[in-house]
């Protein structure tokens, strides 16, 4: 478990915050509407249900592990292809499609978001312990302005295993908000190897916990 958290909040506090946000989000399921393609950092949610037919079983498998520290993780019903745009570590344009072949835990965070800062070391630990060719934690910072603040925070708290992903336009967050997937920060999505949305969570979680690792193992197909 990660021991150093920026504000020293116990994991039970994170669970309560996430649980409340989960209730606000609907608690039963994440419904994705087809709003067409966006520009820049916006999302394009593809309507074709057939593209994610194979993900239905995975959704059920992951839902069975949405408990304890990750109880606020809500199943996508039905699963949908999800296309998001942001910048990569070298400032290059990236889309979620570029991670095809990997299960992805996509997390949106900002330095001004206390719960985001709190869970970042745990996300770093999750990447260290479970990241590889078949899984990656993709933490996308949405601070506006320069890279100075997010990079300084990551360095100060030893977040050294996560790739540096950015969307200073906040377009990726605004698009997810428009689609009913984001109500605040942090917001976390689980996507399968085909880029299909499996589940989503609004609020923080202890991502270095056994509950979180079991959920990721299920998403990868290892359970």
Buried (B, 14 or more C-beta within 10 A) or exposed (E): EBEEBBEEBEBEBBBEBBBEBBEEBEEEBBBBEEBEEBEEBBBBBBEEEEBBEEBBEBBEBBBEBBEBBBBBBBBBBBBBBBBBBBBBEEEEEBBBBBBEEBBBBBBBBBBEBBBBBBBBBBBBBBBBEBBEEEBBBBBBBBBEEEBEBBBEBBEEBEBEBBBBBBBBBBBBBBBBBBBBBBBBBBBBBBBBBBBBBBBBBBBBBBBBBEBBBBBBBBBBEEE
